[in-house]
Amino acid sequence: MRACLVLLLVLASGCFQPTPCVSDAECGGPGGACDLSWGFCVTTSAPGDGGFIDAGLTDAGPIDAGLIDAGLIDAGLIDAGPIDAGLIDAGLIDAGLIDAGLIDAGLIDAGPPPSVTTTSPVAMARNIAPDALISAMFSEPMAASSLTTSLRLVQVSPVAGAVFLDGTMTSATFTPAAPLETNTVYTATVTTSATGLNGLALAQEHTWSFTTALLWLRSAQTCSVLGASVTNTGTTTLSADLAVTTAAPVSGAATLVVGGASHLFDAAAADAKSDLWVAYTAAAALTPTASLATLDGRTLFAGVYTSNAVALALNTTLTLDGQGNPDAVFVFLVDAALNTGATTSSVNLVRGARAANVFWQVSGAVTLGAGSSFKGTVLGQAAITVGAGTTVQGRVLTLNGVVTLAGNSIGN
């Protein structure tokens, strides 16, 4: 059978002419035989190292030693050709743009310069507390040492203070060494000496301005009621502190519910009174923008209003319109008494007006009618009487007078 296969292969190759035969004798010496099925002489030699099959096309021919073993596949394009040693190993990919080019040392590593994303206070903000902190938030972590002198606050001359960087290194805060002045414009700046951790500086200086509050109560801000003495009947609720500046005991203390601390003739009460005096005199020094003869039925915008040294009364509704500005401030200078009617009187806040920004500086006695609704902080100098059941959204503070309460709710 193997002889047949060899014969077919040789015949197919077209390079061998078989010898016709009818017997083995016609086919020569040892190993010769006549294949009677085909009528040709064939060899019957066993396969081996020296035979046609072993040493021929299969072992030493094109297949074993040719193209596959020593040719293009083993030693050619795959082993030593363009793929192994060419573009991939030593070319553009390994040693080119990726390893030593733009990615490692170029634009990706250094990145864009840092920038200021937000500030506190925001630009053009008004009514900022003089003890507020000034902060700048950055687009990336910053080098702390670069911010020591690059974040500045100026009002004519530089303001003394210190700069701190938060744990994320993206928010720097300037803390003034002393509270800022009231009703004053300040300008904050982050200069181009501020740098990110990558060493790049701000592309341009960032500057913004804000205005401090027209009036600032300092420690008196924590008080719902402050007076030389306090008298209470019924259950009265205070949302914040109670401060009494003399040794007189609080009458009706058992039904006086204090949401904050009670400072009875202590250092905190004395400080609150001192700070109230600063706010009272600051209000008195403001320049009025308009004068009022009555409050009834009026709608007023932000401003400073004076009663022209006469008593001021409110018996119906006073509307304070913030015109969409939550920082709108309303100050009433009453160089006499202030009286509101029982039940019928109220102060209405609209379009962003807030009770925290309404101040009543009153040199005479203050009487808030029973069952009425009042809003704002009373900065008084004499006695203050809050009628039975009256609610006050704000504070009742007096430097020297008695505060009389009767089942009220007072606080912000």
C-alpha positions as CSV (number, residue, x, y, z in Angstrom):
1,M,0.0,0.0,0.0
2,R,2.8,2.4,0.9
3,A,4.4,1.7,-2.5
4,C,1.1,2.6,-4.1
5,L,1.1,6.0,-2.4
6,V,4.7,6.7,-3.3
7,L,3.9,5.7,-6.9
8,L,1.0,8.1,-7.0
9,L,3.0,10.9,-5.5
10,V,5.8,10.4,-8.1
11,L,3.4,10.1,-10.9
12,A,1.7,13.2,-9.8
13,S,5.0,15.0,-9.7
14,G,5.4,14.4,-13.5
15,C,9.1,13.7,-13.1
16,F,9.2,9.8,-13.0
17,Q,8.7,7.3,-15.9
18,P,7.5,3.8,-14.5
19,T,8.8,0.5,-16.0
20,P,6.0,-1.7,-17.4
21,C,6.2,-5.3,-16.1
22,V,4.3,-8.6,-15.9
23,S,6.6,-10.3,-13.4
24,D,9.1,-9.5,-10.6
25,A,12.0,-10.7,-12.8
26,E,11.5,-7.8,-15.1
27,C,12.0,-5.3,-12.3
28,G,15.7,-5.7,-11.6
29,G,17.6,-6.5,-8.4
30,P,16.8,-6.7,-4.7
31,G,13.8,-4.8,-3.7
32,G,12.3,-4.7,-7.2
33,A,8.9,-6.1,-7.7
34,C,6.1,-5.9,-10.2
35,D,2.8,-4.5,-9.1
36,L,0.5,-6.7,-11.1
37,S,-2.5,-4.5,-10.3
38,W,-0.9,-1.5,-12.0
39,G,1.6,-3.3,-14.3
40,F,4.6,-1.3,-13.2
41,C,7.8,-2.0,-11.3
42,V,8.0,-0.7,-7.8
43,T,10.5,-0.8,-4.9
44,T,9.7,-2.7,-1.7
45,S,12.5,-1.2,0.4
46,A,11.6,-0.5,3.9
47,P,11.4,3.2,4.9
48,G,14.5,4.6,6.5
49,D,17.1,7.2,6.6
50,G,18.4,6.6,3.1
51,G,15.2,5.9,1.3
52,F,13.1,8.0,-0.9
53,I,10.5,8.7,1.7
54,D,12.9,9.4,4.6
55,A,15.3,11.5,2.8
56,G,13.0,13.0,0.3
57,L,10.5,15.7,0.3
58,T,9.3,15.0,3.8
59,D,12.5,14.9,5.9
60,A,14.9,17.1,4.0
61,G,12.7,18.7,1.5
62,P,10.8,21.9,1.3
63,I,8.5,21.0,4.2
64,D,10.9,20.1,7.0
65,A,14.0,22.1,6.1
66,G,12.5,24.5,3.8
67,L,9.9,27.2,4.4
68,I,8.8,25.9,7.8
69,D,12.1,25.1,9.7
70,A,14.6,27.4,8.2
71,G,12.6,29.6,6.0
72,L,10.4,32.6,6.3
73,I,8.4,31.4,9.2
74,D,11.1,30.4,11.7
75,A,13.8,32.8,10.8
76,G,12.0,35.2,8.6
77,L,9.3,37.7,9.2
78,I,8.2,36.3,12.6
79,D,11.6,35.7,14.3
80,A,13.8,38.3,13.0
81,G,11.7,40.4,10.8
82,P,9.7,43.6,11.1
83,I,7.4,42.4,13.8
84,D,10.0,41.5,16.5
85,A,12.6,44.1,15.9
86,G,10.7,46.6,13.9
87,L,8.1,49.1,14.7
88,I,6.7,47.4,17.8
89,D,9.8,46.6,19.8
90,A,12.1,49.5,19.0
91,G,9.9,51.9,17.1
92,L,7.5,54.6,17.7
93,I,5.4,52.7,20.4
94,D,8.1,51.7,22.9
95,A,10.6,54.5,22.6
96,G,8.5,57.1,20.9
97,L,5.7,59.4,21.9
98,I,4.4,57.3,24.8
99,D,7.6,56.7,26.9
100,A,9.6,59.9,26.4
101,G,7.2,62.1,24.6
102,L,4.2,64.3,25.3
103,I,2.6,62.1,27.9
104,D,5.4,61.7,30.4
105,A,7.0,65.1,30.2
106,G,4.5,67.1,28.3
107,L,1.1,68.6,28.6
108,I,-0.6,65.8,30.5
109,D,1.8,65.8,33.5
110,A,1.9,69.6,34.0
111,G,-1.8,70.2,33.3
112,P,-3.6,73.6,33.2
113,P,-2.9,76.3,35.7
114,P,-5.1,76.5,38.9
115,S,-7.9,78.9,39.1
116,V,-10.3,80.4,41.8
117,T,-13.7,78.7,41.4
118,T,-15.7,80.4,44.2
119,T,-15.3,82.9,47.0
120,S,-16.8,83.6,50.3
121,P,-18.2,86.2,50.6
122,V,-19.2,86.3,47.0
123,A,-18.4,89.3,44.8
124,M,-20.5,92.4,45.6
125,A,-22.1,90.8,48.7
126,R,-23.5,93.2,51.2
127,N,-24.4,93.0,54.9
128,I,-21.4,90.7,55.7
129,A,-20.7,90.2,59.4
130,P,-17.5,92.0,60.4
131,D,-16.2,88.8,62.0
132,A,-16.7,86.7,58.8
133,L,-13.9,84.7,57.3
134,I,-12.7,85.4,53.8
135,S,-12.2,82.3,51.7
136,A,-11.1,81.3,48.1
137,M,-11.8,77.9,46.7
138,F,-9.4,76.5,44.0
139,S,-9.8,74.2,41.0
140,E,-7.0,71.9,42.4
141,P,-4.8,71.4,45.5
142,M,-2.5,74.4,46.2
143,A,0.9,74.8,47.7
144,A,0.3,76.2,51.2
145,S,3.5,78.3,51.3
146,S,2.5,80.2,48.2
147,L,-0.8,81.4,49.8
148,T,0.7,83.0,52.9
149,T,1.1,86.3,51.1
150,S,-1.0,85.8,47.9
151,L,-4.4,85.9,49.6
152,R,-4.9,89.5,50.8
153,L,-7.6,91.7,52.2
154,V,-7.4,95.5,51.7
155,Q,-9.4,98.5,52.9
156,V,-7.3,101.5,52.0
157,S,-4.4,99.6,53.5
158,P,-3.8,95.9,54.0
159,V,-5.7,94.1,56.7
160,A,-3.6,92.1,59.2
161,G,-4.5,88.4,59.4
162,A,-3.4,84.9,58.8
163,V,-4.1,82.4,55.9
164,F,-4.9,78.7,56.4
165,L,-5.3,75.9,53.9
166,D,-7.9,73.2,54.6
167,G,-7.2,69.5,54.6
168,T,-8.1,69.1,50.9
169,M,-5.6,71.9,50.1
170,T,-8.3,73.4,47.8
171,S,-9.8,76.1,50.1
172,A,-7.7,78.9,51.6
173,T,-9.2,81.1,54.4
174,F,-8.0,84.5,55.5
175,T,-8.8,85.3,59.2
176,P,-8.5,89.0,60.1
177,A,-6.6,89.7,63.3
178,A,-9.5,91.9,64.4
179,P,-13.1,92.3,63.4
180,L,-13.7,94.4,60.3
181,E,-15.4,97.8,60.4
182,T,-19.1,98.0,59.9
183,N,-20.7,99.4,56.7
184,T,-17.3,99.3,54.9
185,V,-16.2,98.0,51.5
186,Y,-13.3,95.6,51.5
187,T,-11.4,94.1,48.6
188,A,-9.9,90.6,48.6
189,T,-7.3,89.4,46.1
190,V,-5.5,86.2,45.2
191,T,-2.4,87.1,43.4
192,T,-0.5,85.2,40.7
193,S,2.1,84.1,43.2
194,A,-0.4,81.4,44.4
195,T,0.7,78.1,42.9
196,G,-0.7,74.6,42.6
197,L,1.2,71.5,43.7
198,N,2.4,71.1,40.1
199,G,4.2,74.4,40.4
200,L,2.0,76.3,38.0
201,A,0.7,79.7,39.1
202,L,-2.7,81.3,38.7
203,A,-3.0,82.5,35.1
204,Q,-4.4,85.8,36.3
205,E,-5.1,87.7,39.6
206,H,-8.5,87.1,41.1
207,T,-10.1,90.1,42.9
208,W,-13.5,90.6,44.5
209,S,-15.2,93.1,46.9
210,F,-17.9,93.0,49.6
211,T,-19.5,95.3,52.1
212,T,-19.8,94.7,55.8
213,A,-23.0,94.9,57.7
214,L,-24.6,98.3,58.4
215,L,-25.0,97.2,62.0
216,W,-23.4,94.5,64.0
217,L,-24.5,93.3,67.4
218,R,-21.4,91.3,68.2
219,S,-22.1,89.2,71.4
220,A,-25.6,90.7,71.8
221,Q,-26.6,88.8,68.7
222,T,-27.0,85.7,70.8
223,C,-29.7,87.3,73.0
224,S,-33.4,87.1,72.6
225,V,-33.9,89.4,75.6
226,L,-31.4,91.7,77.2
227,G,-32.3,94.2,79.9
228,A,-31.4,95.7,83.3
229,S,-34.1,93.4,84.7
230,V,-36.8,91.1,83.4
231,T,-40.4,90.5,84.6
232,N,-42.5,87.8,83.2
233,T,-46.1,86.5,83.5
234,G,-47.5,83.5,81.7
235,T,-45.4,81.1,79.7
236,T,-42.8,83.0,77.6
237,T,-40.5,81.2,75.2
238,L,-37.1,82.6,74.1
239,S,-35.3,80.9,71.2
240,A,-31.9,82.1,72.3
241,D,-30.1,83.6,75.3
242,L,-31.4,85.7,78.2
243,A,-29.1,88.4,79.6
244,V,-29.8,90.5,82.7
245,T,-27.3,93.2,83.5
246,T,-28.1,93.9,87.2
247,A,-28.4,91.8,90.3
248,A,-32.2,92.1,90.3
249,P,-33.8,88.6,90.2
250,V,-35.9,87.6,87.2
251,S,-39.6,87.8,88.2
252,G,-41.6,84.9,86.8
253,A,-38.6,82.9,85.9
254,A,-40.4,79.6,86.5
255,T,-42.5,80.1,83.4
256,L,-39.8,81.7,81.3
257,V,-38.4,79.1,78.9
258,V,-34.9,80.0,77.7
259,G,-33.7,78.2,74.6
260,G,-30.2,79.3,75.0
261,A,-28.1,80.3,78.0
262,S,-29.2,82.5,80.9
263,H,-26.6,85.1,81.8
264,L,-27.7,86.7,85.0
265,F,-25.5,89.6,86.0
266,D,-22.3,87.9,84.8
267,A,-19.4,88.7,82.4
268,A,-21.3,87.6,79.4
269,A,-24.2,89.8,80.2
270,A,-21.9,92.8,80.7
271,D,-20.2,92.1,77.3
272,A,-23.6,91.9,75.6
273,K,-24.6,95.3,77.0
274,S,-21.3,96.8,75.9
275,D,-21.8,95.4,72.4
276,L,-25.3,96.7,72.4
277,W,-24.1,100.1,73.2
278,V,-21.7,100.0,70.2
279,A,-24.6,99.0,67.9
280,Y,-27.0,101.6,69.3
281,T,-24.6,104.4,68.8
282,A,-23.6,103.2,65.3
283,A,-27.3,103.2,64.3
284,A,-27.8,106.7,65.7
285,A,-24.9,107.9,63.6
286,L,-26.4,106.7,60.3
287,T,-27.6,109.2,57.7
288,P,-31.3,108.9,57.1
289,T,-32.5,108.2,53.6
290,A,-36.1,109.3,54.4
291,S,-38.3,110.5,57.2
292,L,-41.6,109.1,58.5
293,A,-44.6,110.5,60.2
294,T,-46.5,107.2,60.4
295,L,-45.9,103.5,59.7
296,D,-49.5,102.6,59.0
297,G,-50.2,101.1,55.6
298,R,-46.7,101.9,54.3
299,T,-44.6,99.8,52.0
300,L,-40.9,100.6,52.4
301,F,-37.8,99.5,50.7
302,A,-34.3,99.1,52.2
303,G,-33.0,102.2,53.8
304,V,-32.5,104.3,57.0
305,Y,-35.7,106.0,58.2
306,T,-36.1,108.7,60.9
307,S,-39.1,109.8,62.9
308,N,-37.7,113.3,63.3
309,A,-37.6,113.1,67.1
310,V,-41.3,112.4,67.5
311,A,-43.0,109.3,68.7
312,L,-43.8,106.7,66.0
313,A,-46.9,104.5,66.0
314,L,-48.0,101.4,64.1
315,N,-51.6,100.4,64.3
316,T,-52.2,98.5,61.0
317,T,-49.7,96.8,58.7
318,L,-46.2,97.9,57.8
319,T,-44.8,96.1,54.7
320,L,-41.0,95.9,54.3
321,D,-40.0,94.9,50.7
322,G,-36.6,93.4,50.1
323,Q,-37.0,93.6,46.3
324,G,-35.5,90.2,46.0
325,N,-32.4,91.0,48.0
326,P,-31.9,88.9,51.1
327,D,-29.3,91.4,52.3
328,A,-31.7,94.3,52.3
329,V,-31.4,96.3,55.6
330,F,-34.1,98.4,57.2
331,V,-33.2,100.8,60.0
332,F,-35.7,102.9,61.9
333,L,-34.3,105.7,64.1
334,V,-36.9,106.7,66.7
335,D,-35.7,109.5,68.9
336,A,-38.8,109.2,71.1
337,A,-41.3,106.4,71.9
338,L,-42.4,103.5,69.7
339,N,-45.9,102.1,70.1
340,T,-47.7,99.4,68.2
341,G,-51.5,98.8,68.5
342,A,-53.0,95.7,70.1
343,T,-54.1,92.9,67.9
344,T,-54.3,95.0,64.7
345,S,-50.7,95.9,64.2
346,S,-48.1,93.8,62.3
347,V,-44.9,94.0,60.3
348,N,-45.0,92.1,57.0
349,L,-41.8,91.0,55.2
350,V,-41.9,90.4,51.5
351,R,-39.6,89.6,48.5
352,G,-36.5,88.5,50.5
353,A,-36.8,90.9,53.5
354,R,-35.6,89.2,56.7
355,A,-36.3,90.0,60.3
356,A,-32.5,89.7,61.0
357,N,-31.9,92.7,58.9
358,V,-34.6,95.0,60.5
359,F,-33.5,97.3,63.3
360,W,-35.4,99.7,65.6
361,Q,-33.2,102.1,67.4
362,V,-35.4,103.7,70.0
363,S,-34.4,106.2,72.6
364,G,-37.8,106.3,74.4
365,A,-40.0,103.6,75.8
366,V,-41.2,100.8,73.6
367,T,-44.7,99.3,73.9
368,L,-45.7,96.4,71.6
369,G,-49.5,95.9,71.8
370,A,-51.0,92.7,73.1
371,G,-51.7,90.1,70.5
372,S,-49.7,91.9,67.8
373,S,-47.0,90.6,65.5
374,F,-43.7,92.4,65.4
375,K,-40.5,91.8,63.4
376,G,-36.9,93.0,63.9
377,T,-34.4,93.8,66.6
378,V,-35.3,96.5,69.1
379,L,-32.1,98.4,70.2
380,G,-33.6,100.3,73.2
381,Q,-32.4,102.6,75.9
382,A,-35.4,102.6,78.1
383,A,-38.2,100.2,79.2
384,I,-39.6,97.7,76.8
385,T,-43.1,96.2,77.3
386,V,-44.3,93.2,75.2
387,G,-48.0,92.8,75.4
388,A,-49.8,89.6,76.3
389,G,-49.6,87.0,73.6
390,T,-47.5,89.2,71.2
391,T,-44.9,87.4,69.0
392,V,-41.6,89.0,68.2
393,Q,-39.5,87.6,65.3
394,G,-36.2,89.1,66.3
395,R,-34.8,90.5,69.6
396,V,-35.8,92.7,72.5
397,L,-32.7,94.5,73.8
398,T,-32.4,97.5,76.1
399,L,-29.4,99.2,77.7
400,N,-31.0,100.4,80.9
401,G,-34.6,99.5,81.0
402,V,-36.8,96.8,82.4
403,V,-38.2,94.2,79.9
404,T,-41.7,93.2,80.7
405,L,-42.9,89.9,79.2
406,A,-46.4,88.3,79.2
407,G,-46.8,84.9,77.6
408,N,-44.7,85.8,74.5
409,S,-42.7,84.0,71.8
410,I,-39.5,85.8,71.0
411,G,-36.6,84.8,68.7
412,N,-35.5,84.4,65.2
